[in-house]
Amino acid sequence: MDTIVVFVEHHADAPRRASLESLGAASSLGARVVAVLCGQGAGQAAPHCGRYGASRAIVLPGAAWSPTAGAQGIAAVVREQKASAFLCSATSTGRDIAPRVAALLDSTVLSDCIAIAKDGERFVVTRPWLAGKVEATLRTTAPVLCATLRRNVFPVRETGGSAEVSEGAPLTGGKATCEKVEARPGAKLDVAEAPVVVSGGRGLKEPQHFALIEELAAAFGNAAVGASRAVVDAGWRPHAEQVGQTGKTVSPQIYIAVGISGAIQHLAGMKTSKVIVAINKDPEAPIFKIADYGIVGDAFEIVPALAQAVRKIKAQG
């Protein structure tokens, strides 16, 4: 049986959802899954991994987080467990740690994967290429597959099992360390993590009209506000909300594009969304080619009506 080591990020003594998705992807392959958690709070979060497919959870204790020390510790676990694959979520931390682990294992990173499967004795992954124009199927000849998985693509699989928790070597050293992370008061939901994203583009005409987007997002309650590159470049919205090739890649359950024509740059950042809803007055807008549902009409009339309908449905149930 293959062994897959999964790097699990944690917060407030619990694994992050993005890491639970990685555990689910690993367990779906019928492999023995070993979760590895690092730093403060890892011991409290480790037992939860058993419910999501891990048969073992290894804690690497340390007072502060260092990507250099973390990579060394994780690579050591991969070797000790004789793992054939190392997976982590394509978060900012995952993208930082994965290349370091791969280098230590004499492997390479297959990044931002949207599918993983087994083909004979080797793993096969799928990832978007050329700004999302094509999807490439990749495999590696390295002894250990190292891959990052796109968030909100793989389902969380709650198996109800338990994990054997053990402690590995403490994290030491590192050229730079992170002592503490503090969230800003009133911080908004990250557009890359939200299950619902409502994005606006130049079709809204003026920055103040983004109030319509915020109203619809608020109606869902679990939605984040996104924006196209054009409105971010114009200074209407912060770069943290930009969806696209030069912004953030999102894969929510529902993506609503309002007044966005659908340039290739934008499509590259959201085309893997589960359900895409496009609202645009131009029936020839490229966004309609990939939309699951398209509404041709005036966004200033449609969006308030949609927000009202969402509030009514949520109030009923």
Backbone bond lengths (Angstrom), bond angles and torsions (degrees), N, CA, C in turn:
res aa  C-N    CA-C-N  psi(-1)  N-CA   C-N-CA  omega(-1)  CA-C   N-CA-C  phi
1 M - - - 1.469 - - 1.526 109.69 -
2 D 1.339 115.39 135.52 1.466 119.98 177.03 1.523 110.67 -67.90
3 T 1.317 114.73 148.58 1.460 121.28 171.82 1.522 108.25 -112.95
4 I 1.323 116.14 130.01 1.464 121.69 177.64 1.519 108.20 -118.32
5 V 1.326 116.51 126.25 1.456 121.86 175.67 1.530 108.38 -95.95
6 V 1.324 115.75 129.71 1.469 121.52 -179.09 1.520 109.18 -119.57
7 F 1.321 116.73 124.86 1.462 121.39 174.51 1.524 108.19 -78.16
8 V 1.323 116.29 121.31 1.466 122.25 -176.07 1.525 109.92 -110.06
9 E 1.325 115.46 116.03 1.463 120.36 173.21 1.523 109.08 -80.41
10 H 1.317 116.67 152.52 1.462 119.52 -177.59 1.517 110.59 -142.87
11 H 1.320 113.80 157.36 1.467 121.46 178.65 1.521 108.32 -153.35
12 A 1.320 116.54 138.07 1.470 121.19 179.53 1.526 111.18 53.04
13 D 1.333 115.83 44.50 1.470 122.91 174.95 1.531 113.87 65.20
14 A 1.331 117.59 23.27 1.466 120.90 178.92 1.525 109.41 -144.01
15 P 1.332 118.09 148.71 1.468 120.69 177.26 1.529 110.67 -63.81
16 R 1.318 115.71 146.46 1.461 120.05 175.17 1.528 109.60 -74.49
17 R 1.317 115.14 150.47 1.470 119.87 -177.83 1.529 111.27 -57.80
18 A 1.319 117.64 -40.11 1.461 120.07 -178.72 1.521 110.90 -58.40
19 S 1.333 116.84 -37.33 1.461 120.22 178.78 1.522 111.51 -73.57
20 L 1.330 116.97 -32.26 1.475 119.31 175.69 1.523 110.28 -63.95
21 E 1.329 117.07 -33.81 1.463 120.44 176.17 1.527 110.12 -64.10
22 S 1.339 116.66 -39.64 1.468 120.67 178.81 1.524 110.72 -65.94
23 L 1.334 116.92 -40.05 1.463 120.66 175.92 1.529 110.37 -61.63
24 G 1.326 116.41 -40.20 1.460 121.07 178.73 1.513 112.03 -64.26
25 A 1.334 116.32 -41.11 1.466 119.91 179.05 1.518 110.52 -63.80
26 A 1.338 116.55 -40.44 1.462 120.70 -179.80 1.529 111.11 -67.64
27 S 1.323 116.89 -45.66 1.465 120.00 -177.30 1.520 112.18 -67.95
28 S 1.334 117.75 -26.40 1.468 120.87 179.74 1.528 112.06 -67.50
29 L 1.333 116.59 -16.17 1.463 120.77 -178.85 1.523 111.97 -89.10
30 G 1.329 116.44 2.31 1.462 119.80 179.56 1.511 113.49 73.14
31 A 1.321 116.96 21.20 1.454 121.49 -177.60 1.538 111.18 -94.62
32 R 1.307 115.48 163.85 1.466 121.33 168.97 1.527 106.56 -78.39
33 V 1.324 116.80 122.25 1.459 121.18 -173.43 1.523 109.80 -106.89
34 V 1.329 115.64 126.18 1.458 122.63 177.30 1.524 108.24 -115.72
35 A 1.317 116.32 118.40 1.464 121.17 177.22 1.518 108.87 -89.52
36 V 1.319 116.94 140.70 1.460 121.14 175.14 1.523 107.97 -124.83
37 L 1.335 116.18 127.55 1.456 123.07 -177.12 1.525 108.65 -123.67
38 C 1.311 116.28 143.93 1.465 120.39 -173.54 1.525 111.82 -125.28
39 G 1.331 115.25 147.64 1.455 121.73 168.17 1.513 115.58 82.70
40 Q 1.317 114.51 -166.48 1.458 121.16 -176.99 1.528 111.34 -64.50
41 G 1.314 115.95 138.34 1.463 120.93 178.70 1.513 113.89 83.82
42 A 1.338 117.22 -6.14 1.463 119.97 -177.93 1.525 111.50 -64.18
43 G 1.321 116.84 -37.58 1.459 120.39 -179.39 1.508 112.91 -62.69
44 Q 1.336 117.02 -35.47 1.459 121.18 179.68 1.530 111.37 -75.17
45 A 1.328 116.71 -33.20 1.469 120.58 -177.75 1.527 112.66 -81.36
46 A 1.333 117.32 -26.38 1.461 121.57 -172.87 1.529 114.52 -56.52
47 P 1.351 120.14 -45.62 1.470 119.03 -177.44 1.528 113.91 -59.84
48 H 1.336 117.46 -26.89 1.465 120.65 -179.18 1.530 111.70 -65.63
49 C 1.342 117.16 -24.72 1.467 120.28 -174.47 1.523 112.02 -63.57
50 G 1.332 117.00 -26.57 1.457 120.24 -179.50 1.513 113.04 -62.85
51 R 1.320 116.98 -31.70 1.466 121.06 -179.87 1.518 111.98 -69.75
52 Y 1.337 116.55 -14.61 1.454 119.81 -173.48 1.530 112.39 -120.51
53 G 1.337 116.25 25.66 1.453 119.51 170.00 1.507 117.17 111.43
54 A 1.337 119.15 -11.23 1.463 120.63 -178.92 1.526 110.14 -83.52
55 S 1.312 116.56 131.93 1.464 120.12 175.31 1.523 110.87 -90.39
56 R 1.317 116.19 -17.34 1.458 120.98 178.25 1.514 109.36 -145.91
57 A 1.324 116.26 143.98 1.459 122.09 176.64 1.525 108.27 -129.03
58 I 1.318 116.37 124.34 1.459 122.00 -178.44 1.524 108.88 -110.47
59 V 1.315 115.54 124.89 1.461 122.43 -178.21 1.518 109.30 -99.45
60 L 1.331 116.08 126.71 1.463 121.51 174.10 1.521 107.35 -107.47
61 P 1.334 118.13 97.09 1.460 120.64 -173.56 1.525 112.36 -71.73
62 G 1.313 114.73 155.55 1.462 120.86 177.41 1.507 109.91 179.57
63 A 1.319 116.24 145.70 1.463 120.22 -177.53 1.518 112.25 -74.25
64 A 1.312 117.00 -29.02 1.467 120.81 -177.76 1.522 108.90 -138.46
65 W 1.325 115.80 155.72 1.464 121.18 -177.84 1.518 110.33 -93.05
66 S 1.306 115.49 130.09 1.461 122.39 173.77 1.517 107.85 -132.20
67 P 1.334 119.08 123.20 1.469 119.85 179.76 1.522 112.53 -61.79
68 T 1.326 117.19 -32.07 1.459 120.05 178.91 1.524 110.86 -66.79
69 A 1.339 116.07 -51.28 1.458 120.32 179.36 1.526 110.98 -66.20
70 G 1.347 116.44 -38.55 1.459 120.56 179.05 1.522 111.50 -61.07
71 A 1.337 116.59 -44.05 1.459 120.47 179.78 1.520 111.04 -63.32
72 Q 1.322 117.00 -40.55 1.459 120.45 179.43 1.529 110.70 -63.61
73 G 1.337 115.77 -42.81 1.454 119.74 179.26 1.517 112.54 -65.90
74 I 1.335 116.74 -42.85 1.467 120.93 -179.34 1.526 110.64 -66.81
75 A 1.338 116.88 -42.98 1.468 120.19 178.59 1.527 110.63 -60.37
76 A 1.333 116.26 -37.15 1.468 119.53 178.13 1.518 111.03 -64.57
77 V 1.342 116.87 -38.82 1.467 120.80 178.04 1.528 110.21 -64.99
78 V 1.329 117.04 -42.27 1.471 120.86 178.85 1.527 110.47 -58.30
79 R 1.334 115.75 -43.29 1.469 119.19 179.57 1.525 111.06 -67.35
80 E 1.328 116.34 -45.39 1.468 120.29 -178.06 1.527 111.71 -61.12
81 Q 1.322 115.83 -38.60 1.462 120.73 -177.99 1.529 112.83 -84.04
82 K 1.346 115.43 -3.01 1.471 120.74 -177.60 1.532 110.79 52.05
83 A 1.317 114.73 44.41 1.459 121.49 -176.64 1.524 111.17 -73.65
84 S 1.312 115.72 147.83 1.466 121.17 176.67 1.522 111.75 -99.76
85 A 1.353 116.72 -5.95 1.469 119.58 178.29 1.520 110.04 -152.86
86 F 1.330 115.07 148.37 1.451 122.94 173.09 1.523 107.67 -126.83
87 L 1.327 116.56 125.11 1.456 121.70 -178.08 1.527 110.35 -125.33
88 C 1.314 115.48 150.57 1.457 121.34 169.38 1.521 107.93 -156.37
89 S 1.314 116.16 164.62 1.458 120.44 179.93 1.530 110.32 -75.76
90 A 1.322 115.92 150.20 1.472 121.51 -179.99 1.521 111.06 -82.07
91 T 1.335 115.85 49.53 1.455 121.61 172.20 1.525 108.37 -82.26
92 S 1.322 117.51 177.25 1.465 119.47 177.29 1.523 110.29 -62.09
93 T 1.336 117.22 -38.96 1.460 120.36 177.70 1.519 111.34 -68.95
94 G 1.333 116.33 -42.57 1.453 119.83 179.39 1.517 112.49 -63.07
95 R 1.325 116.44 -39.92 1.465 120.18 179.08 1.517 111.29 -68.58
96 D 1.320 116.25 -25.76 1.454 120.76 177.91 1.523 111.23 -77.85
97 I 1.315 116.76 -42.21 1.466 120.47 -173.03 1.525 113.10 -83.18
98 A 1.335 117.96 -34.61 1.471 120.92 -172.94 1.534 113.45 -59.86
99 P 1.337 120.55 -46.48 1.470 118.80 179.68 1.525 112.47 -63.87
100 R 1.323 116.42 -32.43 1.465 119.84 179.15 1.533 110.47 -67.46
101 V 1.339 115.22 -44.06 1.460 119.35 178.30 1.530 109.92 -63.43
102 A 1.339 116.47 -44.67 1.460 120.65 -179.13 1.525 111.49 -59.69
103 A 1.334 116.90 -42.12 1.465 120.62 -179.69 1.527 110.62 -62.44
104 L 1.330 116.42 -40.42 1.461 120.23 179.80 1.527 112.20 -68.84
105 L 1.336 116.67 -24.32 1.463 121.67 179.64 1.528 112.62 -97.01
106 D 1.336 116.15 6.36 1.466 121.72 -177.64 1.524 110.76 57.27
107 S 1.324 114.71 42.42 1.456 121.47 179.37 1.526 108.58 -123.71
108 T 1.313 116.74 -167.62 1.458 122.36 175.35 1.519 108.23 -136.70
109 V 1.330 116.92 165.46 1.459 120.60 -177.05 1.528 110.15 -101.85
110 L 1.329 115.85 128.73 1.457 121.97 169.67 1.524 105.06 -100.15
111 S 1.305 116.11 107.60 1.462 120.47 -165.56 1.518 114.22 -98.59
112 D 1.340 114.32 153.38 1.464 123.01 172.11 1.528 111.93 56.08
113 C 1.324 116.67 44.55 1.463 121.27 -176.62 1.528 111.26 -75.19
114 I 1.318 115.84 145.41 1.464 121.08 -179.78 1.525 112.13 -113.44
115 A 1.341 117.27 -1.28 1.467 121.53 175.80 1.513 108.23 -159.21
116 I 1.336 115.66 148.71 1.457 120.99 175.56 1.531 107.77 -143.93
117 A 1.326 116.35 138.35 1.461 121.77 -177.79 1.516 108.90 -148.47
118 K 1.315 115.73 173.86 1.463 121.81 178.03 1.524 108.18 -111.76
119 D 1.334 116.49 129.36 1.454 122.68 177.83 1.527 107.62 -123.33
120 G 1.310 115.69 95.14 1.456 119.05 -175.13 1.519 110.56 69.66
121 E 1.322 116.27 -122.32 1.460 121.21 -179.11 1.519 112.48 -93.43
122 R 1.323 118.24 -2.22 1.462 120.37 -175.19 1.523 111.45 -121.72
123 F 1.320 113.76 153.55 1.451 120.38 175.77 1.524 109.64 -84.47
124 V 1.319 115.29 148.14 1.465 122.20 177.10 1.515 107.97 -127.10
125 V 1.326 116.36 133.41 1.467 120.26 179.08 1.519 109.76 -122.29
126 T 1.315 114.72 157.47 1.465 121.54 176.36 1.517 108.27 -122.07
127 R 1.321 116.16 135.97 1.460 120.26 178.02 1.531 109.88 -145.95
128 P 1.327 117.10 150.79 1.468 119.82 178.07 1.530 110.36 -69.31
129 W 1.309 115.70 144.64 1.466 122.67 175.89 1.517 109.17 -130.68
130 L 1.341 114.61 162.38 1.472 121.56 174.98 1.523 110.80 51.17
131 A 1.342 114.59 55.73 1.469 121.55 177.65 1.519 112.17 57.65
132 G 1.328 115.90 32.60 1.457 119.58 176.42 1.512 114.63 84.36
133 K 1.339 117.85 4.44 1.473 119.62 -179.37 1.526 111.30 -69.25
134 V 1.330 117.08 -31.27 1.459 121.26 179.97 1.523 108.75 -135.66
135 E 1.321 115.47 163.40 1.448 121.10 173.61 1.523 107.99 -117.25
136 A 1.323 115.90 127.03 1.458 121.18 -176.94 1.521 110.48 -101.36
137 T 1.324 115.81 137.93 1.460 122.19 173.81 1.520 107.49 -99.98
138 L 1.330 116.05 122.72 1.461 120.83 -171.31 1.517 111.24 -127.14
139 R 1.325 115.71 149.47 1.458 122.30 170.40 1.521 107.02 -140.26
140 T 1.308 116.44 163.11 1.456 119.66 -178.18 1.521 110.17 -125.16
141 T 1.328 116.05 150.22 1.460 121.18 175.45 1.523 110.97 -93.30
142 A 1.319 117.70 -1.90 1.463 121.24 177.43 1.528 109.39 -67.05
143 P 1.310 117.51 151.76 1.472 119.40 -179.00 1.518 113.62 -64.26
144 V 1.330 116.80 -23.98 1.465 121.06 179.63 1.530 109.23 -127.53
145 L 1.332 116.27 123.91 1.461 120.67 172.99 1.523 108.48 -73.73
146 C 1.315 117.37 130.25 1.466 122.52 174.81 1.523 107.61 -121.03
147 A 1.317 116.82 121.95 1.462 119.71 -175.29 1.514 110.83 -146.84
148 T 1.331 115.50 147.15 1.453 121.32 169.78 1.519 108.13 -106.91
149 L 1.328 116.32 143.70 1.464 122.04 -175.05 1.517 110.76 -110.48
150 R 1.311 115.86 133.10 1.466 120.39 179.90 1.522 110.29 -63.60
151 R 1.310 115.56 137.32 1.468 120.73 -179.37 1.519 112.12 -69.73
152 N 1.336 114.75 150.60 1.465 123.58 176.63 1.518 113.68 66.00
153 V 1.334 117.04 16.76 1.461 121.31 176.01 1.520 110.65 -101.81
154 F 1.310 117.12 -43.93 1.463 122.11 -177.23 1.531 109.84 -93.58
155 P 1.320 118.41 135.80 1.464 120.32 -178.92 1.518 112.25 -73.60
156 V 1.317 115.65 151.87 1.461 121.31 171.35 1.525 107.23 -78.01
157 R 1.332 117.17 125.63 1.466 122.43 -177.12 1.528 108.75 -110.82
158 E 1.315 116.03 104.65 1.466 119.61 179.16 1.526 108.33 -89.38
159 T 1.331 116.02 109.99 1.458 121.49 -175.77 1.521 112.69 -94.34
160 G 1.337 116.81 -18.43 1.454 120.19 179.93 1.510 114.21 77.92
161 G 1.336 117.89 11.86 1.449 121.01 -179.91 1.527 112.10 -84.23
162 S 1.307 115.48 -168.31 1.459 121.54 178.21 1.519 108.73 -135.24
163 A 1.316 116.04 155.35 1.455 121.17 -178.42 1.516 110.68 -116.57
164 E 1.312 115.34 139.96 1.458 120.69 171.61 1.527 107.64 -75.24
165 V 1.306 117.53 119.89 1.466 121.92 -176.44 1.522 109.51 -100.48
166 S 1.321 115.94 129.40 1.465 120.83 177.29 1.523 108.85 -138.96
167 E 1.320 115.03 164.90 1.463 120.08 -177.76 1.515 109.66 -111.16
168 G 1.341 114.79 131.44 1.454 120.31 177.55 1.513 111.19 -98.13
169 A 1.318 115.84 -165.31 1.467 121.15 -178.74 1.521 110.35 -67.74
170 P 1.334 118.02 137.99 1.470 120.92 178.76 1.526 111.60 -62.62
171 L 1.323 115.77 150.31 1.457 120.85 176.10 1.522 109.09 -78.56
172 T 1.294 116.38 126.27 1.463 120.63 179.35 1.522 109.26 -136.25
173 G 1.319 114.79 155.99 1.455 120.05 176.76 1.513 111.99 78.51
174 G 1.318 115.78 -158.26 1.459 120.89 -176.48 1.520 110.86 104.37
175 K 1.326 116.25 136.18 1.466 120.30 -178.86 1.516 112.31 -72.76
176 A 1.324 116.59 -29.49 1.472 120.79 179.01 1.519 107.89 -139.17
177 T 1.303 116.33 140.34 1.463 120.67 -179.75 1.518 110.30 -129.14
178 C 1.325 115.45 150.56 1.466 122.57 175.66 1.516 107.43 -106.36
179 E 1.322 116.87 115.71 1.453 121.59 -177.31 1.522 112.49 -82.65
180 K 1.339 117.24 -34.40 1.455 119.70 -173.08 1.510 110.18 -160.90
181 V 1.326 116.72 146.17 1.463 122.72 175.99 1.518 107.96 -122.73
182 E 1.304 116.15 128.13 1.461 121.14 179.93 1.520 109.44 -123.93
183 A 1.322 115.69 130.66 1.466 120.54 176.14 1.518 109.85 -79.42
184 R 1.317 116.35 141.33 1.452 120.04 177.01 1.528 110.52 -68.78
185 P 1.329 117.78 141.91 1.469 119.14 178.78 1.524 110.68 -59.29
186 G 1.324 115.33 134.32 1.460 119.70 177.91 1.507 113.97 69.82
187 A 1.318 117.21 22.04 1.468 120.50 -179.28 1.532 110.54 -61.45
188 K 1.330 115.43 140.38 1.456 120.78 -179.03 1.520 110.56 -80.64
189 L 1.321 115.49 161.31 1.451 121.69 176.31 1.526 109.11 -64.21
190 D 1.318 116.56 131.74 1.460 121.91 -178.92 1.522 109.59 -66.02
191 V 1.324 116.06 130.75 1.460 120.80 -177.59 1.535 110.88 -62.62
192 A 1.330 118.23 -26.73 1.454 121.29 -178.73 1.523 112.46 -79.42
193 E 1.326 118.07 -14.18 1.459 121.40 -176.72 1.527 113.27 -112.29
194 A 1.315 117.47 -14.57 1.466 120.83 -174.16 1.533 111.60 -69.58
195 P 1.334 117.81 141.26 1.471 120.83 176.81 1.522 112.90 -73.04
196 V 1.335 116.13 -19.91 1.465 121.53 177.00 1.526 108.02 -131.35
197 V 1.315 117.10 133.01 1.469 121.74 177.49 1.520 108.84 -127.16
198 V 1.316 115.24 128.94 1.474 121.57 175.64 1.519 106.90 -113.97
199 S 1.327 117.10 114.00 1.466 121.84 -175.79 1.516 111.56 -113.38
200 G 1.320 114.81 147.34 1.455 120.91 178.02 1.510 111.97 -121.96
201 G 1.331 115.70 153.62 1.459 121.09 179.84 1.507 111.88 -130.65
202 R 1.326 115.15 -162.25 1.471 120.33 -176.60 1.518 112.93 -64.87
203 G 1.326 116.68 -17.30 1.459 119.07 178.72 1.515 113.16 -64.07
204 L 1.338 117.34 -13.06 1.470 120.38 177.46 1.529 111.91 -79.98
205 K 1.333 116.56 -10.89 1.475 124.33 169.91 1.521 114.92 73.78
206 E 1.320 118.73 -44.00 1.462 121.81 -176.97 1.530 109.83 -136.60
207 P 1.341 118.04 148.41 1.471 119.89 -178.52 1.517 113.51 -60.47
208 Q 1.330 117.25 -33.23 1.464 119.40 -179.03 1.523 112.53 -65.98
209 H 1.334 116.13 -20.26 1.462 119.32 179.96 1.529 112.51 -73.98
210 F 1.343 117.16 -7.77 1.459 119.84 174.42 1.524 111.19 -66.63
211 A 1.328 117.06 -9.41 1.463 120.00 173.70 1.526 110.42 -59.61
212 L 1.339 116.67 -30.44 1.473 120.72 176.93 1.530 110.78 -65.45
213 I 1.333 115.40 -40.86 1.460 120.75 179.30 1.524 109.85 -65.96
214 E 1.319 116.43 -44.07 1.464 121.14 179.67 1.527 111.00 -64.36
215 E 1.324 116.65 -36.50 1.466 120.75 179.07 1.528 110.78 -65.38
216 L 1.335 116.87 -42.70 1.462 120.32 179.67 1.531 110.78 -67.41
217 A 1.326 116.13 -40.79 1.464 119.89 178.13 1.526 110.65 -62.71
218 A 1.318 116.32 -41.28 1.468 120.90 179.41 1.522 111.02 -65.49
219 A 1.329 117.44 -32.87 1.458 120.85 179.59 1.531 110.61 -63.86
220 F 1.340 117.03 -37.84 1.460 120.38 177.48 1.528 110.99 -69.21
221 G 1.318 116.09 -36.61 1.462 120.15 179.17 1.509 113.98 87.06
222 N 1.318 117.80 -27.63 1.463 121.25 -179.76 1.522 110.96 -123.72
223 A 1.328 116.05 30.33 1.457 121.68 -175.31 1.520 111.51 -111.00
224 A 1.326 114.89 151.97 1.456 121.68 175.49 1.526 109.05 -113.29
225 V 1.318 115.92 154.85 1.457 121.93 178.03 1.524 109.14 -92.56
226 G 1.337 115.64 129.05 1.451 121.43 176.50 1.518 110.39 -117.04
227 A 1.322 115.29 172.44 1.466 119.63 -178.14 1.518 109.85 -151.65
228 S 1.328 115.19 154.54 1.458 120.05 176.27 1.526 109.22 -82.48
229 R 1.324 115.60 165.15 1.460 119.91 -179.45 1.527 111.79 -61.13
230 A 1.327 116.45 -37.46 1.466 119.97 -176.52 1.523 111.79 -59.38
231 V 1.339 117.44 -43.30 1.467 118.89 -177.11 1.526 111.13 -76.88
232 V 1.331 116.73 -28.33 1.466 119.22 175.49 1.526 110.00 -69.51
233 D 1.337 115.90 -43.88 1.467 119.79 177.72 1.521 111.56 -62.35
234 A 1.336 116.40 -30.50 1.461 120.65 178.92 1.527 112.33 -78.49
235 G 1.334 117.08 -6.90 1.453 120.83 178.88 1.518 114.41 85.92
236 W 1.342 116.76 11.09 1.467 119.39 -179.10 1.525 111.37 -72.83
237 R 1.341 116.44 -38.09 1.463 121.09 -175.23 1.527 109.72 -134.39
238 P 1.345 117.79 157.42 1.470 120.32 179.46 1.520 112.13 -71.99
239 H 1.325 116.11 155.01 1.464 120.81 -178.19 1.524 111.87 -62.59
240 A 1.326 117.32 -26.25 1.468 120.62 -179.89 1.519 112.09 -61.29
241 E 1.337 117.90 -18.81 1.460 121.76 -179.72 1.525 112.82 -95.90
242 Q 1.331 117.29 -5.65 1.465 119.58 -174.12 1.522 111.68 -70.72
243 V 1.316 115.44 128.83 1.460 122.57 176.67 1.522 107.82 -107.61
244 G 1.318 116.06 129.21 1.456 118.41 179.21 1.515 112.11 149.23
245 Q 1.309 115.16 -174.87 1.461 121.20 -175.40 1.514 112.18 -61.32
246 T 1.321 117.91 -36.80 1.458 121.19 178.93 1.526 111.93 -101.07
247 G 1.329 115.76 8.98 1.453 120.72 175.52 1.515 109.55 -118.75
248 K 1.320 116.26 -128.24 1.463 121.15 -179.35 1.527 110.65 -107.96
249 T 1.315 114.46 145.84 1.459 121.48 175.00 1.523 108.07 -93.95
250 V 1.313 117.11 127.38 1.462 121.30 -176.68 1.529 109.91 -124.92
251 S 1.317 115.52 150.02 1.478 121.26 176.37 1.523 108.79 -141.95
252 P 1.331 117.69 60.19 1.464 119.97 -177.50 1.525 112.29 -74.67
253 Q 1.310 115.36 171.06 1.457 120.26 174.41 1.528 110.33 -66.36
254 I 1.335 116.12 -38.30 1.463 121.31 178.81 1.528 108.60 -133.52
255 Y 1.323 116.92 129.95 1.463 122.29 175.12 1.523 107.83 -122.19
256 I 1.313 116.70 121.06 1.461 121.96 -179.46 1.527 108.25 -112.23
257 A 1.324 116.23 116.62 1.464 122.46 -179.05 1.524 108.92 -104.52
258 V 1.317 115.68 116.31 1.468 121.40 -176.71 1.526 109.19 -112.29
259 G 1.315 116.77 118.33 1.463 120.42 177.88 1.512 113.55 66.29
260 I 1.338 116.56 28.54 1.463 122.45 179.13 1.523 107.79 -112.80
261 S 1.323 116.53 123.00 1.465 119.72 -175.09 1.520 112.28 -70.56
262 G 1.342 116.77 -35.80 1.455 120.00 179.09 1.513 113.55 105.22
263 A 1.331 116.50 47.10 1.460 120.11 175.51 1.528 109.58 -65.19
264 I 1.326 116.70 154.70 1.463 122.20 -178.08 1.521 110.70 -53.90
265 Q 1.335 116.66 -40.53 1.466 120.77 -178.38 1.520 111.17 -59.37
266 H 1.320 116.75 -38.80 1.465 120.21 -179.61 1.525 110.73 -76.50
267 L 1.319 117.24 -42.30 1.463 120.44 -178.96 1.521 111.85 -59.92
268 A 1.333 116.28 -32.83 1.462 120.00 -179.32 1.515 112.05 -62.21
269 G 1.324 116.67 -23.97 1.458 120.15 -176.68 1.509 115.38 -96.74
270 M 1.360 118.66 -4.76 1.468 118.65 -175.54 1.524 114.86 -143.88
271 K 1.337 118.91 1.50 1.464 120.16 -172.06 1.530 113.04 -70.37
272 T 1.350 117.93 -14.50 1.467 119.42 177.56 1.521 111.92 -90.49
273 S 1.318 118.17 9.47 1.461 121.26 175.51 1.527 109.08 -61.09
274 K 1.340 116.18 147.14 1.469 119.95 -175.96 1.530 111.50 -65.21
275 V 1.337 116.80 -48.57 1.466 122.28 178.49 1.521 107.95 -130.57
276 I 1.331 116.46 127.61 1.464 121.84 -178.56 1.531 108.72 -114.28
277 V 1.319 115.08 125.24 1.464 122.23 177.51 1.519 107.99 -115.05
278 A 1.322 117.80 124.61 1.466 122.21 -179.16 1.522 110.18 -113.72
279 I 1.327 115.59 133.05 1.466 122.31 176.51 1.519 106.97 -123.31
280 N 1.319 116.82 113.95 1.453 121.03 -176.44 1.524 109.11 -157.17
281 K 1.311 116.06 143.53 1.467 119.09 -179.59 1.524 112.77 -80.91
282 D 1.348 117.00 -12.69 1.457 121.21 179.36 1.530 109.26 -95.19
283 P 1.328 118.32 110.01 1.477 120.26 -178.13 1.526 113.18 -65.75
284 E 1.329 117.63 -15.38 1.463 121.71 -179.76 1.521 112.35 -96.81
285 A 1.313 117.84 6.62 1.467 120.72 -178.95 1.534 109.86 -60.66
286 P 1.342 118.77 134.22 1.475 121.95 -178.36 1.522 114.18 -57.85
287 I 1.323 117.56 -24.98 1.460 120.80 -178.28 1.522 111.58 -59.36
288 F 1.343 116.89 -29.45 1.466 120.70 -178.50 1.534 112.35 -68.21
289 K 1.331 117.33 -20.62 1.465 120.24 -178.33 1.524 111.89 -69.35
290 I 1.338 117.03 -26.55 1.471 118.66 -179.82 1.526 111.73 -111.50
291 A 1.332 117.02 -2.73 1.469 119.90 -177.32 1.529 111.18 -74.52
292 D 1.322 115.48 142.01 1.463 120.63 172.98 1.529 110.19 -79.36
293 Y 1.325 115.56 -33.06 1.463 122.02 177.53 1.528 107.85 -135.09
294 G 1.313 116.15 131.54 1.452 120.69 179.34 1.523 111.71 -124.76
295 I 1.308 115.82 135.49 1.465 121.40 177.51 1.518 107.64 -121.83
296 V 1.312 116.38 114.81 1.462 121.29 178.01 1.518 107.95 -94.31
297 G 1.315 115.67 116.35 1.452 118.85 -178.83 1.516 112.17 167.30
298 D 1.335 115.14 -172.41 1.456 122.76 -176.62 1.528 110.03 -81.03
299 A 1.332 116.39 116.60 1.467 120.72 -178.88 1.521 112.14 -60.55
300 F 1.335 117.15 -29.65 1.463 120.59 -177.93 1.530 112.10 -70.37
301 E 1.325 116.31 -16.59 1.460 120.52 174.11 1.532 111.37 -100.07
302 I 1.332 115.69 -38.13 1.463 120.49 -173.87 1.522 112.54 -74.14
303 V 1.330 117.41 -44.56 1.473 120.42 -174.49 1.525 112.50 -63.65
304 P 1.353 120.02 -46.42 1.478 118.29 177.07 1.531 112.56 -61.13
305 A 1.335 116.85 -37.69 1.466 119.90 178.59 1.524 110.57 -66.74
306 L 1.329 117.15 -38.64 1.454 121.29 178.42 1.526 110.73 -66.43
307 A 1.317 116.55 -41.65 1.468 120.41 178.32 1.527 110.64 -62.20
308 Q 1.322 116.61 -41.28 1.469 120.67 178.15 1.522 110.86 -63.40
309 A 1.327 116.55 -40.48 1.466 120.37 -179.76 1.525 110.91 -66.80
310 V 1.316 116.99 -39.80 1.462 120.61 178.95 1.520 110.84 -64.54
311 R 1.337 116.35 -43.96 1.473 119.66 178.31 1.519 111.44 -61.41
312 K 1.317 116.31 -39.01 1.462 120.08 -179.13 1.528 110.67 -66.03
313 I 1.327 117.04 -43.17 1.459 120.93 179.96 1.519 110.92 -65.05
314 K 1.332 116.69 -43.01 1.460 120.07 -179.77 1.523 111.57 -66.54
315 A 1.336 117.20 -32.91 1.454 121.03 178.70 1.534 111.02 -68.31
316 Q 1.325 116.45 -29.65 1.455 121.01 -179.97 1.525 112.76 -77.14
317 G 1.310 114.59 -24.20 1.427 112.92 -172.48 1.435 119.72 -133.33
